Amino acid sequence: MRETILVLDFGSQYTQLIARRVRELGVYSEIRPFTTPIEEIRRLSPKALILSGGPSSVWDEGAPAIDPGTFDLGIPVLGICYGMQLTTRLLGGKVERSEEREYGPATLEVTDGDDLFGNVPEESGVWMSHGDRVLELPPGFKSIALSGNSPAAAMKDAKRRIWGTQFHPEVAHTEYGKEILSNFVIGIAGCGGSWTPRSFVETAISDIREKVGGSKVVCGLSGGVDSAVAAVIIQHAIPDQLYCIFVDTGLLRDKEAEEVVASFRGMGLNLAHVDAGERFLKRLESVTDPEKKRKIIGEEFVNVFEEEAARIEGAEFLAQGTLYPDVIESVSVKGPSATIKSHHNVGGLPEKMSLGLVEPLRELFKDEVRAVGAELGVPPEILGRHPFPGPGLAIRIMGEITEERLRILRHADRIFIAELRSSGIYDDIWQAFTVFVPVKTVGVMGDERTYESVVALRAVTSLDGMTASWARIPYDILEKVSVRIINEVRGVNRVVYDISTKPPSTIEWE
């Protein structure tokens, strides 16, 4: 059975980072809401639990909590920030509202260098983010580290195998965070660190064969990394049972349909090309709400698949390149929190489908998908492509989708990507694209006044898409892109650059 570290989520903006850091140690980690029942935790048989941080105070009315019996499951527990404060309160200690909120860099002084702090210097930099602090430790616990505002910046009860840190070891600002998490996951929990791209592929192939049996699988290829890797891994599992369908929604980038068909047929995939552009555009006519766009596209995408699959005798499954961030963003893991957006592969599915789902990448982050793709021999030119959303250009056109707006956006986007490639920085950027903004501004071209559209450039750097910073593209490149778009794209007289981070913004505009 695969070793698993379970992360119980209390709403921290860093929860996904905890899971990623554990996976970087070669151990599979999974995020579950703090409301997960003890019976479900037992069924999952994790090697250890990590309690995430969160925005709440343990003093808030209705503050999130867990059953105290969770600490008696016989497995190691690590509470981080809010997780440590909750542990303290549930097990009989005292937590107080600190007069001095501790946020940002702090110096950690280790007073017990065993287990959790093995190979960690006596003093190091850590990242704090809390307004409460532990005043009195629960019975059986002792402080194992201090900070300027926290006499118990870390604690442990070695007998019950429970640890807590007031700081965040998962963030890059904590100097020895990786070592601390390794000490917990590998040292204390005893995990072997054997979860690798190769082991994932072997398990996924076995799972696909068991689930599918002798049935045929219809796989949607979009041209992106996710669907490509999903198709190749399924092909390795059931080579004679996979039927790939490329649906041209009419919402793709310039010349993308032709390139996708050529690439995947070159990889030996059994591929059918369906031109459904008019069908999608007709359903999207006059639709301006982003969520409605996503739902319509998702539903129509599935409808096309079901129609095509009906022509394939024995087709019982639909394969999708759904990733873990898609699942996290589409289905709240924190209980009563708001859904940010529906993902094309998740939120757009109807409640009843005649096809079962095969989602071999559902547990992976984006960079893990690329690692798996490399293991499978997927060409670098496919693995290196920037992410492209399932709804395509529909969510890069603010407001109504028209043929004219698609023309403008495709042309502007082609120029932007071409300049990034020619300047040699395309591979340094996680995702870059152009957005059509339904706003007209005054300009001057030649000696004439113009009143035309705005396009926005968006480029971000990221590891997995869960958080992102705007790319620091050199000004001369941005200037060249702007000049080319305004000169070459009829209908545009202004170009702006988006310098928002995620969070609070999302990468896509809709």
N, C-alpha and C positions, 0 to 999 in steps of 0.2 A: 504494500500500500504506500502511496506517495506521502512523504512527510509534508505536513502543513502547519504553518503558523497562522492563527486566526487573529485578525485585527477587528476589535469591536469599535465601531465608529460613534463618537459623541459629537460629531459636527465640525471637527477641526479642518481648517484649510490645508493642513499638512497630512491628512489621513492617507491620501493616495501615495504620498512620499514614503510613509512608513512601509507600505506594501512593496513599493519599488525597491527600497533599500534592502529589505529582507530577500527579495528575489535576486538582487545583485550578489548576495551571499550564496546563491545556488540553492535556495530553499523556497518552495512555493508558498505564497501567502495569499490570503483571501480576506476581503473586507466584508463584514456583516454588520447590520445595525445593532445598536446596544440593546435593542429589545429582543434579540435572539434568545429563545428559551434555552434553559440548561439542557433539556432533553435533546435539542437540536445540536448543541455544542458537543454533547457526548457522541451523537451519531457521526459527526464530522471527524471525531478522534484527532484533534490537533495536538501537536507536540507541545505547544505553549500558546498563551493568550497575550496579546498586547492591547491595552486600553488606551485609545487615542486621547488627544487633547480635545478641547471644545470651547465654544464661545461663552458657555454658561458659567455661573458661579454655583458652587454647591449650596449656596444660601438662597438661590432663586426659587421662587415658588414653581413647583413642577419641574425642578432641575432633573435632567436625565440621570438614571441610576440603573444598576443591575441587581439581580438577586444576590445577596451576600453568599449564598451557597456556591456561587461561581468560584469562590476562592478555595473551595473544598473539593475541587475536581481531581486533585492530585497531579496537576501539571503546573509548570512555572507560569507566573503572571508578571507582566511588566506594565505599570501604569505610567503614562507620560503626561505631565502637566495636569490637566483636569483629571486624567486617569489616576494620578497619584493622590490628588486631593480627595477624589471620591473614595479611593481605597482607604485613605486615612479615616474619613468620616464613617464609612460602613463598618470598619473593623474596630471602632472605639476610640479613635484619636480625635483631635480637635483642629479645625481649620478656621482661620480668622480672615476677615477682609483686611488686606494690607493697606496701611496709610500711604505707602509709597509703592505704586504699581511698578513692577519690574518688566520692562519690555525692551528687547534688543540685546546687544552683546553684554556679556557678564563674564567675570572670572570665576571659574570653578576650582575649589580647593578640595582635593580628594583626601579623606581621612581614613578610608579603608580601601586599600588597593587590591583586595581579593575579588574573585569572581567577576562582577559587573565591570569593575575598573581595572582589570588585569591589563598590564602594558599601557596604561594611561598615565601620563605625568601627574605629579602632585598638583600642578597648576596648569590650566588650559582655558581657552576661550569657548564659551557655550552661548546658545541663543535662548533667551527667556521670553515668555509672553504670557504673563499672568497678573491678576489683580488680587488673588487670594494667596495665602501661604499657610503651611503647616505650623501650627502653634504647639501641638502636643502629639507625639507619635502614638500609634496604637500599641497596645500591650504586645510585647515580643519583638518589636521593631527597634532598630537603631539607625541613627543618622550616619551616612557613609560619605557625605560631601557637603560643603558649605558654599554659599555665595554671599555677596555683600548684603543682600536683603533676605536671604533664606538660610536660617540656621540648619535647616534640613533640606538642602537642595537635591538630595537623593537619600533613599532609605531602603532597608531590607529587613526581612524576617527569613533568614536562611533556612530555619526549620520548616516553615510553611512554604518556602520557595516563592516568596513574593518580593518584588522589587518595585521601586518607584523613582522617577526622576522629575524634578520640577522643570527642568529644561527640555529642549527638543533635540534628541540625538539624531533625528532623521534629516535635519536641514543642514545644508552645506556650511552654514556659519558656525556650527559646532565642530571644533577642530578634530576631535577624535570620536565623532559620532559613529562612523563606520566600525571602529574598533569596539565601541560600547555595545552596539547592536550585535556584532559578531560574538562578543563575549556572552550575550544573552542567548542568541539563537543557536550558535554552534557549541559554546562552552556549557552553558547552564541547561539548555533544552536538549542538547545532545544530537542536534541534526547533523546529517552527513554532508550536506551541501552538494547533492547529486542531481539537482534539478537543472538541466542544461538544455540547449536547443535540441541536441540529439535525443536526449531522453524524452523531451516533449514530443518530438516527431514520432518516436516509437510508440508512445502511449496513445497519441492521437490516431495513428494508423490503426492500432488495435481497436480503439473505441469506435472508429468509423465502421470498420468491418463488422463489429458486433451489432451496432445499431442498424446498419443498412441491410445486412444479409445479402440476399441475391437481388434486391431491388435496384432500380436505376435512380441516379441522382441528377437533378437539373441544377446547374450552377450559373449564377449570374456574374458575368465579367463586366466590370466597369472600366477597366484599364488602369485602375489604381493598384497600389501595393497589396492592400488587404484581400481583395477578391482574387488577385493573381496567386498569392501564397495559399489561400484557401483552396483554389482549384488544383494547384500542384500537389498539395498534401493529400487531397481526395483522390487524385489520379494515381498517386503512389499506393493508396490503399485499395482502390477498386478501379483499375485502369480501363476495363471494358464496360463499366457501368456508369461512367460519367459523361453527361451531355451538357456542354457549356453553351450558354446563350448570351449574346451581347445585345442589349436593348439600347438602341440609339433613341434617347428620350427627346432629342432636339434641343437639349440643354447642356450640351458638351462644348468644350473649347474648340478653337479653330483646328480643323483637320484631325481632330482627335479620333473620330470614328474609324477613319482609314488606318491610322497608326495602330489603334488597338487591335483591329482585325489582323493586320499583318504581323504584329508582335506575337499574338497568342497562337495563331496558326503556325508560326515559326517554331513555337515551343512544342508542337505536336498535339495540342489540345483539340478535341473534337468540338468545333465551334460553329454555331449558327448565328447569323447576323439578322436582327429584326429592326427595321426602320419604323419606329412608332412615334416620330416627332410630332406629326400633325395631331395625333391622338392625345398626347400629353398637353400640347399647347391649347387645344380646344377645351380641355377640362380646367386649365389654369386661367382661362380668359376672365378678366376683370377681378381676379383674386389678388388681394394685396396683403392679407394677414400671413406672417411667416409660418405660424403653426398650421394654418390651413394649407399652405403650399406644401409643407412637408407631408402632411397626412394624405393629401390628394396624390402626390407623386408616389408615396409609399404604396398606397392602395392600387394605383394604376400599374405600378411596377409589378406587384404581385398578380394582378389580373392578367397582364401580358404573359407572365410566367406560367400561370395555370392554363392559359389557352395553348401555349406552346408545348407544355408538358403533356397535355391531353393527347397530343399527336405522337407521343413516345410511349409505346406500350410498356407497362411495368414501372413507369416513373412514379415514385411515391414520396420522394424527398426533394426539398429545395435547399440548396447550399447558399450560405451568405458569409461575407467577411466581417461579421460583427466582432468588435473588439471590446476589451474590458472597459475602457473609458466610455464607450457607447452605452454600455449597460449601466454604469455608474451615473451618467448624465441623464439617462432616460428613465431610470427607476430609482427614486430616492432611496439611499441606504440609511438615511438618518430618521426614518419614520415620517413625522409630519412636516417635512420641509418641502419647499417648492421645487417643481421640476423646472430646470433651466431651459431645456428644449427637447423636443422629440428627435431621436436619431432616425435617419431614413431606414435603417435595417431593423429598428426595434419599434419605435412609436408608430410607424406607418402600417404595421401589420394589422389586418382585420382580426376580429376575435375568432372567427372560424376560417380555417384553411383546409383545402383538400389535400395539401402536401405537408408532410412532416418537415421539421427543420433540422439541418445539419450545419452547425456553427463551430468549426474546429478551432477557431482563433478567439473564441469568446472569453478565454481566461487571460489573454495577452495584452500587454501594452504595445504601443507602436514600434518602439525600438526592438522589442522582443520578436515582433513579427518579422522585422528585417533580418534578425539573427537566424530565425527559423528558415526564412526564405533562402538565405545564403547556404545554410545546411542542406537545403533541398536542391541547390544549384540554379535558383531563379536568377536570370541575367541581371547584372548590376544596374543597367539602364532602367529596369523596371523597379528594382528595390530603391533606387535613388530618387524616384519621382516624388515630388511634393504631394502631400495628401490632397485629395479632391473629394468634396462631400457628395453623398449619394444624390441629394436633390440638385446637384450641379449648379449651373448659373442662375437657377431660379431663386436661390437665396443670396446671390451676389447682385441681383437687381432689386433695389428697394422699390416696393410698390408693384404695380402691374407689369406683367411680362409681355413684351411685344417683339415682333421680328426686328423692328428698328433698334430697340434697346439691346437685343441680343447681338445685332451686327456691331454696334458701337463697342459693347463690352468685349466681344471676341477679338476685335482688332486691337483695342487698347491692351488687353491682356497679353496678346501675342507679342506686342512691342516690349512690354515690361519683362516678360520671361526671357525674350531674346537678348535683351541688354544685360540681364543678370548672368546669363550663360556666357555671353561674349566677354564680360568683365571678370569671369572666373569665380564669382561668389555665389552662384546658384546652390552649390552643395553645402555652403556654410549656413544656409537659411532653411529652417524647418518647413515653412510654407509661405508662398508669395502669390498674390493674385490681385486683380483689379475689381473694384466695386462700382456699379452704376448708381449714381445718386440722383433721384428725381427732383433736382433743383436746378433752375437756370440762373445764370449770372451774366452780368454785362462784361463785355470784353471789346477789344479793338484788334481787328486784323486788317493790315494795310491801313487805309484811311477810313474804314467803315466800322460802325458800331455793330457788335454781335450780341446776341442773347441766346446762349446755348448751354449745353449740359455740363455737369461736373462728374469727373471720375475720381475715385479715391484709390490710392495704392496701399496695400496691406502686406507687410512682410514681418515675420516673427521668427525668433529663435526659441527652441524648446527641446526637451528630451522625449516627451511622450504626449504632448498636447494638453495635459491636465493644467499646466501653468505655462505661460509664455511671456517673453519680453519682445518689444518691438526691435527689429533688426536695425543696427546702426549702419545703414547703407551710406557710403560716401556721397557727399553733396554733388560732386560732379556727375556721378551716375544718375542720381535722382533728377538732376537738371536735364541730362540728356534724354531720359525717359519722358519727362514732362514736355520738352520741346518737340520730340518726335510724335507724341500722342496728339498734341494740339495742332501740329502741322499736318499730320497724316490721317487722323480720324475725323471724318466729317461729322459735325454736330457737337464737338467738345471744344470748350475754350478755357477750361480751368482744371488743374490737377492738384490734388491735396494728398498728403501722406499721413496715415493713421499712426499715432505714437501712443496708443493705449496698450496696457498690459492685461494679461489674463491671470487671475481676476484683477479688477472687477469686470472688465469687458470679456466677451468671448472672442475667439479668433475670427470666426465668420461674423458677418454683420447681422445675419438673421438666423 
